[in-house]
Amino acid sequence: MEEQLTERLGAVRARVDAAAHAAGRDPDEVTVLLATKNQPAEAIRAALSLPGAARMLRGENRVQELVAKGPALTGLTTPTHLIGPLQSNKINAALRWVTCVESVESPGLADRLAARVQTPDEPDRTLDVMVQVNVSGEPTKHGVAPDDALPLARHVATLPSLRLVGFMTIGAHTPDETVVRTGFAALRAVRDAALADGLATAAHLSMGMSGDLELAVAEGATIVRVGTAVFGPRS
Ligand SMILES: *Cc1c(COP(=O)(O)O)cnc(C)c1O
């Protein structure tokens, strides 16, 4: 298993590096986040213990899975991001295991999250968050419409326990590369507008997955979220 993981992880990193070079970017600007949904803790631990994984992030979609695997992964220092929808009744559970919530998609969620970050045990904690944007307009996808992204980002920036670190999207589900790439460009435009608006910490662009990471890197991705390219097809 380790040999295959090493090989696949290396192949993903090589794809990212090649795409960065092709775009005239520094490959070090792009971090690989390992999307570990449906993967057992042993496989996650094996992948994240490889030398190539030292600078990686991990992402989970479902809070239930995050919580279930949490104890088995203690000791791993890889920062973990929530990359799926967050219901209000799961906020406390999520906060126990993540360093960043990439899926903030409403002012209400931002408010409820902000209210829970600081506790008597951690009175000074701040949580990194990203605003999730639905750039494709596909109704099955989470996230705010591009036009609503900057207002939501401004709102998040007013909440002292949250630190807005950027924007996240899931690319359009189509083989048409122009459409996918246009969506990623739209996320970059939102990010650039936020920076121009004075939201100086909102620099990250989390976009691109196993099938479309080259297009995302070409449009400025700083985090690509990869599952199947490392673990193989999900069962
Ligand atoms: C599953 C998932 C990924 C990774 O997708 P792959 O196609 O397996 O690389 C990335 N982001 C999110 C939000 C996901 O749910």
The ligand as a MOL file (V3000), in Angstrom:
LIG
                    3D

  0  0  0     0  0            999 V3000
M  V30 BEGIN CTAB
M  V30 COUNTS 15 15 0 0 0
M  V30 BEGIN ATOM
M  V30 1 C -14.1410 14.4990 -2.7100 0
M  V30 2 C -13.7820 15.9210 -2.7610 0
M  V30 3 C -12.5630 16.3310 -3.3150 0
M  V30 4 C -11.5970 15.3840 -3.9840 0
M  V30 5 O -12.1800 14.8560 -5.1200 0
M  V30 6 P -11.3730 13.8230 -6.0580 0
M  V30 7 O -12.0670 13.8970 -7.3380 0
M  V30 8 O -11.4700 12.5030 -5.3790 0
M  V30 9 O -9.9770 14.3110 -6.1180 0
M  V30 10 C -12.2640 17.6870 -3.2660 0
M  V30 11 N -13.1080 18.5890 -2.7300 0
M  V30 12 C -14.2810 18.2350 -2.1880 0
M  V30 13 C -15.1530 19.2700 -1.6010 0
M  V30 14 C -14.6500 16.8850 -2.2170 0
M  V30 15 O -15.8350 16.5410 -1.7110 0
M  V30 END ATOM
M  V30 BEGIN BOND
M  V30 1 1 1 2
M  V30 2 1 2 3
M  V30 3 2 2 14
M  V30 4 1 3 4
M  V30 5 2 3 10
M  V30 6 1 4 5
M  V30 7 1 5 6
M  V30 8 2 6 7
M  V30 9 1 6 8
M  V30 10 1 6 9
M  V30 11 1 10 11
M  V30 12 2 11 12
M  V30 13 1 12 13
M  V30 14 1 12 14
M  V30 15 1 14 15
M  V30 END BOND
M  V30 END CTAB
M  END
